């Protein structure tokens, strides 16, 4: 009996072990199945998210974030990538580039190509991490090894090598991208061939690549192709073709092309001269900040071409152009032409001023005041402001008020300052109205006059309402 009990216990012992072993194996398989199922769901989320309109992506991320976090805790790289993306875009969480980089790193280290791509862009642009083109290059290459979006990644590699001043490598990767029909790379190939960057200069090849990209709708290449036709670079000079390509790019909103299209209309290049169209396109480009278009707009106002002559607007746009950064366009000939035309217009304006044209007098006063085309001379500026102000030019009157108040080019004189500010304010000049209101409030003439201050304050409010209603 004792022996039988021992045998029973021994069998029970091994049975228990077998149950534990099989349970462990079974639970492990179930975990693996569960993990695999979750991974498949996360991969499906990546695909679904990419297909969603941008407006709906944030809501999708907010709803899914908890699930992604659980998956990320299990080490699923696709979930880590998605969390990084959430932090990068501020979807479902507060935007945090450093957190985005952290999660992209975790996913990239596990070989996730999406994360390698995005992390590479972070390094290339210095977003959430110190800029490092070398690190970006390595990440892009790792993603390429997985056959991930080669046309775009070759382009990124080309740009990184360009930034590193390794132009031969830059050209090599752009070439690979362009061969895979990346339109942006094809346009850049044109730029590289035209300027001899990493390859022997070849204008014919430049035109070939500009055309290839332009015909697929690349705006920058359309503008560049127009320039090649306008000046006969790598192709026979053809102003009609230049106009055609400028217009294609301009209609898609390219400021450089809009300015050049305006110049075509202004000078009759490839199209019948039309000052109204020139003004329209100069205005579109100027509103986007294109420097030469601002000068062109000033020119139109100065000469009354395509718009009623307005010296105040001419001066305003010329001043704005001087505050602008240089154009991205390297078309030096175009830049020179527009500036030369404006200079000639100022010479004509000076003759009109000598004949007593008040608007021209005001413009010449500004030129002396600002040092435009003439050597800066505040005494001369005051002389011309006086001529215009005495004929009722409100802008000249306001300027004189300021000059007498500050003592610019003339002895400081508060009484004369108030006289000219009042004349300009009575015609509705906002600066003059504000000056009068504030000076009376501050006791400009030794004694505060709140009644006068309130009177002009009221006019300031009225003026503001008029401007608001005119918008």
Buried (B, 14 or more C-beta within 10 A) or exposed (E): EEEEEEEEEEEEEEEEEEEEEEEEEEEEEEEEEEBEEBBEBBEEBBEEBEEEEEEEBBEBBEEBBEBBBEBBEEEBBBBBBBBBBBBBBBBBBEEBBEBBBBBBBBBBEBEBBBBBBBBBBBBBEEBBBEEBBEBBBBBBBBBBEEEBBBBBBBBBBBBBBBEBEBBEBBBBBBBBBBEBEBBBBBBBBBBBBBEEBBBEEBBEBBBBBBBBBBBEEBBBBBBBBBBBBBBEBBBEEBBEBBBBBBBBBBEBEBBBBBBBBBBBBBBEBBBEEBBEBBBBBBBBBBEEBBBBBBBBBBBBBBBBBBBEBBBBBBBBBBBBBEEBEEBEBEBEEBBEBBBEBBEEBBEEBBEBBEEEBBBBBBBBBBBBBBEBBBEEBBEBBBBBBBBBBBBEBBBBBBBBBBBBBEEBBBEEBEEBBBBBBBBBBBBEBBBBBBBBBBBBBEEBEEEBBEEBBEEBBEBBEEBEEEEEEEE
